[in-house]
Amino acid sequence: MSGLHWLKSSFSDAGGNNCVEVAAAEGTDIAIRESETPEHILTTNRSALRALVLAVKAGNAGLG
């Protein structure tokens, strides 16, 4: 997955070593990685990522 344009939140620190980064991949895929381990990349599609974000915001992600 080389050549992707990785973006991170403006809330991340200036050092950039502790943040989640996202990039548009092929088609409707989204690539996600942790800046501390950039070689580990998770891919998903836009609708699945949107559903996850909405569930987390609503407290319905089963994380607690």
Gaussian input, Z-matrix of N, CA and C with variables (Angstrom, degrees):
# hf/3-21g

backbone

0 1
 N
 C     1     B1
 C     2     B2     1     A1
 N     3     B3     2     A2     1     D1
 C     4     B4     3     A3     2     D2
 C     5     B5     4     A4     3     D3
 N     6     B6     5     A5     4     D4
 C     7     B7     6     A6     5     D5
 C     8     B8     7     A7     6     D6
 N     9     B9     8     A8     7     D7
 C    10    B10     9     A9     8     D8
 C    11    B11    10    A10     9     D9
 N    12    B12    11    A11    10    D10
 C    13    B13    12    A12    11    D11
 C    14    B14    13    A13    12    D12
 N    15    B15    14    A14    13    D13
 C    16    B16    15    A15    14    D14
 C    17    B17    16    A16    15    D15
 N    18    B18    17    A17    16    D16
 C    19    B19    18    A18    17    D17
 C    20    B20    19    A19    18    D18
 N    21    B21    20    A20    19    D19
 C    22    B22    21    A21    20    D20
 C    23    B23    22    A22    21    D21
 N    24    B24    23    A23    22    D22
 C    25    B25    24    A24    23    D23
 C    26    B26    25    A25    24    D24
 N    27    B27    26    A26    25    D25
 C    28    B28    27    A27    26    D26
 C    29    B29    28    A28    27    D27
 N    30    B30    29    A29    28    D28
 C    31    B31    30    A30    29    D29
 C    32    B32    31    A31    30    D30
 N    33    B33    32    A32    31    D31
 C    34    B34    33    A33    32    D32
 C    35    B35    34    A34    33    D33
 N    36    B36    35    A35    34    D34
 C    37    B37    36    A36    35    D35
 C    38    B38    37    A37    36    D36
 N    39    B39    38    A38    37    D37
 C    40    B40    39    A39    38    D38
 C    41    B41    40    A40    39    D39
 N    42    B42    41    A41    40    D40
 C    43    B43    42    A42    41    D41
 C    44    B44    43    A43    42    D42
 N    45    B45    44    A44    43    D43
 C    46    B46    45    A45    44    D44
 C    47    B47    46    A46    45    D45
 N    48    B48    47    A47    46    D46
 C    49    B49    48    A48    47    D47
 C    50    B50    49    A49    48    D48
 N    51    B51    50    A50    49    D49
 C    52    B52    51    A51    50    D50
 C    53    B53    52    A52    51    D51
 N    54    B54    53    A53    52    D52
 C    55    B55    54    A54    53    D53
 C    56    B56    55    A55    54    D54
 N    57    B57    56    A56    55    D55
 C    58    B58    57    A57    56    D56
 C    59    B59    58    A58    57    D57
 N    60    B60    59    A59    58    D58
 C    61    B61    60    A60    59    D59
 C    62    B62    61    A61    60    D60
 N    63    B63    62    A62    61    D61
 C    64    B64    63    A63    62    D62
 C    65    B65    64    A64    63    D63
 N    66    B66    65    A65    64    D64
 C    67    B67    66    A66    65    D65
 C    68    B68    67    A67    66    D66
 N    69    B69    68    A68    67    D67
 C    70    B70    69    A69    68    D68
 C    71    B71    70    A70    69    D69
 N    72    B72    71    A71    70    D70
 C    73    B73    72    A72    71    D71
 C    74    B74    73    A73    72    D72
 N    75    B75    74    A74    73    D73
 C    76    B76    75    A75    74    D74
 C    77    B77    76    A76    75    D75
 N    78    B78    77    A77    76    D76
 C    79    B79    78    A78    77    D77
 C    80    B80    79    A79    78    D78
 N    81    B81    80    A80    79    D79
 C    82    B82    81    A81    80    D80
 C    83    B83    82    A82    81    D81
 N    84    B84    83    A83    82    D82
 C    85    B85    84    A84    83    D83
 C    86    B86    85    A85    84    D84
 N    87    B87    86    A86    85    D85
 C    88    B88    87    A87    86    D86
 C    89    B89    88    A88    87    D87
 N    90    B90    89    A89    88    D88
 C    91    B91    90    A90    89    D89
 C    92    B92    91    A91    90    D90
 N    93    B93    92    A92    91    D91
 C    94    B94    93    A93    92    D92
 C    95    B95    94    A94    93    D93
 N    96    B96    95    A95    94    D94
 C    97    B97    96    A96    95    D95
 C    98    B98    97    A97    96    D96
 N    99    B99    98    A98    97    D97
 C   100   B100    99    A99    98    D98
 C   101   B101   100   A100    99    D99
 N   102   B102   101   A101   100   D100
 C   103   B103   102   A102   101   D101
 C   104   B104   103   A103   102   D102
 N   105   B105   104   A104   103   D103
 C   106   B106   105   A105   104   D104
 C   107   B107   106   A106   105   D105
 N   108   B108   107   A107   106   D106
 C   109   B109   108   A108   107   D107
 C   110   B110   109   A109   108   D108
 N   111   B111   110   A110   109   D109
 C   112   B112   111   A111   110   D110
 C   113   B113   112   A112   111   D111
 N   114   B114   113   A113   112   D112
 C   115   B115   114   A114   113   D113
 C   116   B116   115   A115   114   D114
 N   117   B117   116   A116   115   D115
 C   118   B118   117   A117   116   D116
 C   119   B119   118   A118   117   D117
 N   120   B120   119   A119   118   D118
 C   121   B121   120   A120   119   D119
 C   122   B122   121   A121   120   D120
 N   123   B123   122   A122   121   D121
 C   124   B124   123   A123   122   D122
 C   125   B125   124   A124   123   D123
 N   126   B126   125   A125   124   D124
 C   127   B127   126   A126   125   D125
 C   128   B128   127   A127   126   D126
 N   129   B129   128   A128   127   D127
 C   130   B130   129   A129   128   D128
 C   131   B131   130   A130   129   D129
 N   132   B132   131   A131   130   D130
 C   133   B133   132   A132   131   D131
 C   134   B134   133   A133   132   D132
 N   135   B135   134   A134   133   D133
 C   136   B136   135   A135   134   D134
 C   137   B137   136   A136   135   D135
 N   138   B138   137   A137   136   D136
 C   139   B139   138   A138   137   D137
 C   140   B140   139   A139   138   D138
 N   141   B141   140   A140   139   D139
 C   142   B142   141   A141   140   D140
 C   143   B143   142   A142   141   D141
 N   144   B144   143   A143   142   D142
 C   145   B145   144   A144   143   D143
 C   146   B146   145   A145   144   D144
 N   147   B147   146   A146   145   D145
 C   148   B148   147   A147   146   D146
 C   149   B149   148   A148   147   D147
 N   150   B150   149   A149   148   D148
 C   151   B151   150   A150   149   D149
 C   152   B152   151   A151   150   D150
 N   153   B153   152   A152   151   D151
 C   154   B154   153   A153   152   D152
 C   155   B155   154   A154   153   D153
 N   156   B156   155   A155   154   D154
 C   157   B157   156   A156   155   D155
 C   158   B158   157   A157   156   D156
 N   159   B159   158   A158   157   D157
 C   160   B160   159   A159   158   D158
 C   161   B161   160   A160   159   D159
 N   162   B162   161   A161   160   D160
 C   163   B163   162   A162   161   D161
 C   164   B164   163   A163   162   D162
 N   165   B165   164   A164   163   D163
 C   166   B166   165   A165   164   D164
 C   167   B167   166   A166   165   D165
 N   168   B168   167   A167   166   D166
 C   169   B169   168   A168   167   D167
 C   170   B170   169   A169   168   D168
 N   171   B171   170   A170   169   D169
 C   172   B172   171   A171   170   D170
 C   173   B173   172   A172   171   D171
 N   174   B174   173   A173   172   D172
 C   175   B175   174   A174   173   D173
 C   176   B176   175   A175   174   D174
 N   177   B177   176   A176   175   D175
 C   178   B178   177   A177   176   D176
 C   179   B179   178   A178   177   D177
 N   180   B180   179   A179   178   D178
 C   181   B181   180   A180   179   D179
 C   182   B182   181   A181   180   D180
 N   183   B183   182   A182   181   D181
 C   184   B184   183   A183   182   D182
 C   185   B185   184   A184   183   D183
 N   186   B186   185   A185   184   D184
 C   187   B187   186   A186   185   D185
 C   188   B188   187   A187   186   D186
 N   189   B189   188   A188   187   D187
 C   190   B190   189   A189   188   D188
 C   191   B191   190   A190   189   D189

   B1=1.4513
   B2=1.5209
   B3=1.2836
   B4=1.4593
   B5=1.5220
   B6=1.2987
   B7=1.4490
   B8=1.5156
   B9=1.3264
   B10=1.4607
   B11=1.5237
   B12=1.3223
   B13=1.4657
   B14=1.5281
   B15=1.3258
   B16=1.4593
   B17=1.5203
   B18=1.3336
   B19=1.4608
   B20=1.5173
   B21=1.3257
   B22=1.4595
   B23=1.5178
   B24=1.3027
   B25=1.4518
   B26=1.5214
   B27=1.3118
   B28=1.4649
   B29=1.5293
   B30=1.3352
   B31=1.4613
   B32=1.5281
   B33=1.3308
   B34=1.4624
   B35=1.5239
   B36=1.3366
   B37=1.4589
   B38=1.5280
   B39=1.3031
   B40=1.4677
   B41=1.5212
   B42=1.3460
   B43=1.4593
   B44=1.5118
   B45=1.3229
   B46=1.4536
   B47=1.5093
   B48=1.3245
   B49=1.4567
   B50=1.5180
   B51=1.3046
   B52=1.4518
   B53=1.5225
   B54=1.3181
   B55=1.4538
   B56=1.5249
   B57=1.3104
   B58=1.4573
   B59=1.5220
   B60=1.3156
   B61=1.4595
   B62=1.5231
   B63=1.3195
   B64=1.4617
   B65=1.5217
   B66=1.3287
   B67=1.4663
   B68=1.5193
   B69=1.3213
   B70=1.4610
   B71=1.5205
   B72=1.3279
   B73=1.4630
   B74=1.5287
   B75=1.3125
   B76=1.4651
   B77=1.5246
   B78=1.3177
   B79=1.4634
   B80=1.5118
   B81=1.3358
   B82=1.4680
   B83=1.5221
   B84=1.3232
   B85=1.4616
   B86=1.5235
   B87=1.3242
   B88=1.4522
   B89=1.5210
   B90=1.3162
   B91=1.4593
   B92=1.5240
   B93=1.3342
   B94=1.4599
   B95=1.5228
   B96=1.3280
   B97=1.4629
   B98=1.5215
   B99=1.3069
   B100=1.4616
   B101=1.5271
   B102=1.3133
   B103=1.4663
   B104=1.5275
   B105=1.3296
   B106=1.4664
   B107=1.5264
   B108=1.3347
   B109=1.4710
   B110=1.5301
   B111=1.3257
   B112=1.4623
   B113=1.5235
   B114=1.3261
   B115=1.4634
   B116=1.5311
   B117=1.3304
   B118=1.4667
   B119=1.5208
   B120=1.3086
   B121=1.4613
   B122=1.5212
   B123=1.3175
   B124=1.4565
   B125=1.5193
   B126=1.3181
   B127=1.4648
   B128=1.5184
   B129=1.3049
   B130=1.4561
   B131=1.5198
   B132=1.3208
   B133=1.4601
   B134=1.5280
   B135=1.3044
   B136=1.4651
   B137=1.5213
   B138=1.3272
   B139=1.4643
   B140=1.5260
   B141=1.3299
   B142=1.4660
   B143=1.5286
   B144=1.3228
   B145=1.4623
   B146=1.5253
   B147=1.3136
   B148=1.4686
   B149=1.5220
   B150=1.3262
   B151=1.4631
   B152=1.5280
   B153=1.3284
   B154=1.4632
   B155=1.5231
   B156=1.3201
   B157=1.4661
   B158=1.5252
   B159=1.3190
   B160=1.4660
   B161=1.5229
   B162=1.3240
   B163=1.4653
   B164=1.5273
   B165=1.3291
   B166=1.4682
   B167=1.5209
   B168=1.3231
   B169=1.4642
   B170=1.5181
   B171=1.3330
   B172=1.4616
   B173=1.5298
   B174=1.3276
   B175=1.4592
   B176=1.5124
   B177=1.3338
   B178=1.4642
   B179=1.5214
   B180=1.3155
   B181=1.4637
   B182=1.5186
   B183=1.3329
   B184=1.4512
   B185=1.5160
   B186=1.3219
   B187=1.4627
   B188=1.5230
   B189=1.3075
   B190=1.4613
   B191=1.4320
   A1=110.66
   A2=116.06
   A3=118.87
   A4=109.53
   A5=115.53
   A6=120.83
   A7=114.93
   A8=118.26
   A9=120.54
   A10=110.00
   A11=115.82
   A12=121.69
   A13=107.41
   A14=116.70
   A15=122.32
   A16=110.88
   A17=116.04
   A18=122.83
   A19=109.10
   A20=116.25
   A21=120.35
   A22=108.84
   A23=115.92
   A24=122.12
   A25=111.37
   A26=115.81
   A27=120.16
   A28=110.64
   A29=117.38
   A30=121.86
   A31=111.86
   A32=118.27
   A33=121.76
   A34=110.02
   A35=115.71
   A36=118.76
   A37=111.06
   A38=115.69
   A39=120.66
   A40=112.62
   A41=117.37
   A42=120.97
   A43=112.39
   A44=116.66
   A45=121.41
   A46=115.79
   A47=118.35
   A48=119.82
   A49=113.78
   A50=118.43
   A51=120.63
   A52=109.12
   A53=116.46
   A54=118.66
   A55=110.55
   A56=114.10
   A57=121.11
   A58=107.33
   A59=116.33
   A60=121.73
   A61=108.93
   A62=116.68
   A63=121.49
   A64=109.95
   A65=115.33
   A66=120.92
   A67=108.69
   A68=116.07
   A69=120.78
   A70=107.53
   A71=116.46
   A72=121.69
   A73=107.88
   A74=117.76
   A75=121.18
   A76=111.70
   A77=115.83
   A78=120.70
   A79=111.68
   A80=115.88
   A81=120.56
   A82=111.77
   A83=117.29
   A84=120.54
   A85=111.88
   A86=114.47
   A87=123.46
   A88=107.30
   A89=117.13
   A90=122.27
   A91=108.18
   A92=116.22
   A93=122.46
   A94=107.89
   A95=116.22
   A96=119.99
   A97=110.14
   A98=115.72
   A99=123.86
   A100=106.72
   A101=117.26
   A102=120.10
   A103=113.35
   A104=117.70
   A105=119.67
   A106=112.37
   A107=117.39
   A108=121.90
   A109=108.68
   A110=117.49
   A111=121.24
   A112=114.71
   A113=117.38
   A114=119.29
   A115=112.03
   A116=117.92
   A117=121.90
   A118=108.85
   A119=116.63
   A120=121.85
   A121=109.79
   A122=115.90
   A123=123.63
   A124=107.43
   A125=117.70
   A126=119.72
   A127=109.46
   A128=114.90
   A129=122.71
   A130=106.78
   A131=116.41
   A132=118.25
   A133=109.24
   A134=115.57
   A135=120.78
   A136=112.80
   A137=117.65
   A138=119.17
   A139=111.48
   A140=118.33
   A141=120.74
   A142=110.83
   A143=117.58
   A144=120.79
   A145=110.21
   A146=116.96
   A147=120.89
   A148=110.44
   A149=117.31
   A150=121.26
   A151=110.76
   A152=117.42
   A153=121.01
   A154=111.04
   A155=117.38
   A156=121.01
   A157=110.55
   A158=117.52
   A159=120.65
   A160=111.48
   A161=117.89
   A162=121.33
   A163=111.17
   A164=117.02
   A165=120.59
   A166=109.89
   A167=117.54
   A168=121.23
   A169=111.79
   A170=116.84
   A171=121.77
   A172=112.35
   A173=117.31
   A174=120.84
   A175=113.26
   A176=117.29
   A177=122.25
   A178=113.53
   A179=117.68
   A180=119.79
   A181=112.96
   A182=118.06
   A183=121.32
   A184=113.23
   A185=116.54
   A186=120.61
   A187=112.79
   A188=117.53
   A189=117.73
   A190=116.30
   D1=45.19
   D2=178.33
   D3=-79.46
   D4=158.58
   D5=177.30
   D6=85.21
   D7=5.92
   D8=178.36
   D9=-79.93
   D10=149.24
   D11=177.07
   D12=-96.60
   D13=100.46
   D14=-175.49
   D15=-82.21
   D16=137.28
   D17=178.54
   D18=-121.17
   D19=146.19
   D20=174.84
   D21=-130.27
   D22=161.48
   D23=-178.31
   D24=-63.85
   D25=145.85
   D26=174.96
   D27=-69.21
   D28=-12.24
   D29=177.15
   D30=-81.70
   D31=-8.82
   D32=179.67
   D33=-71.71
   D34=153.79
   D35=179.34
   D36=-70.97
   D37=162.99
   D38=-176.23
   D39=-63.55
   D40=-29.54
   D41=179.58
   D42=-67.34
   D43=-30.73
   D44=175.76
   D45=69.58
   D46=22.13
   D47=-177.30
   D48=-103.31
   D49=12.69
   D50=179.74
   D51=-149.03
   D52=63.50
   D53=-178.29
   D54=-150.74
   D55=161.32
   D56=174.75
   D57=-91.47
   D58=136.09
   D59=178.49
   D60=-118.82
   D61=145.17
   D62=178.19
   D63=-127.11
   D64=153.88
   D65=177.98
   D66=-149.20
   D67=146.91
   D68=172.74
   D69=-74.84
   D70=129.94
   D71=179.08
   D72=-109.01
   D73=-154.45
   D74=-177.94
   D75=-68.52
   D76=141.73
   D77=177.39
   D78=59.77
   D79=-124.00
   D80=179.19
   D81=-101.82
   D82=13.19
   D83=-179.04
   D84=-76.03
   D85=149.63
   D86=176.16
   D87=-122.19
   D88=133.84
   D89=176.02
   D90=-102.72
   D91=138.39
   D92=-178.28
   D93=-131.30
   D94=137.57
   D95=176.80
   D96=-148.12
   D97=160.95
   D98=173.88
   D99=-95.28
   D100=131.56
   D101=-175.25
   D102=-62.54
   D103=-25.07
   D104=179.07
   D105=-74.85
   D106=-23.66
   D107=178.85
   D108=-134.47
   D109=68.94
   D110=-173.62
   D111=-65.50
   D112=-13.91
   D113=178.92
   D114=-77.02
   D115=-15.61
   D116=177.39
   D117=-95.24
   D118=110.59
   D119=-175.27
   D120=-120.92
   D121=129.74
   D122=176.09
   D123=-103.26
   D124=135.35
   D125=175.78
   D126=-118.10
   D127=145.47
   D128=177.58
   D129=-150.58
   D130=-178.15
   D131=175.88
   D132=-108.15
   D133=166.86
   D134=-174.19
   D135=-60.47
   D136=-41.58
   D137=-177.15
   D138=-68.55
   D139=-37.44
   D140=178.11
   D141=-68.18
   D142=-40.44
   D143=178.18
   D144=-65.35
   D145=-41.38
   D146=178.06
   D147=-61.33
   D148=-44.53
   D149=179.40
   D150=-61.43
   D151=-41.12
   D152=178.24
   D153=-63.56
   D154=-47.73
   D155=-179.17
   D156=-60.71
   D157=-43.98
   D158=178.84
   D159=-64.12
   D160=-39.87
   D161=178.58
   D162=-65.10
   D163=-42.02
   D164=178.44
   D165=-63.63
   D166=-45.34
   D167=179.48
   D168=-60.63
   D169=-36.26
   D170=-178.39
   D171=-84.14
   D172=-6.16
   D173=-178.23
   D174=77.76
   D175=21.56
   D176=-176.57
   D177=-112.43
   D178=25.14
   D179=-175.92
   D180=-91.38
   D181=0.66
   D182=-179.99
   D183=66.23
   D184=31.35
   D185=-177.30
   D186=-95.98
   D187=-6.28
   D188=-173.97
   D189=-128.55

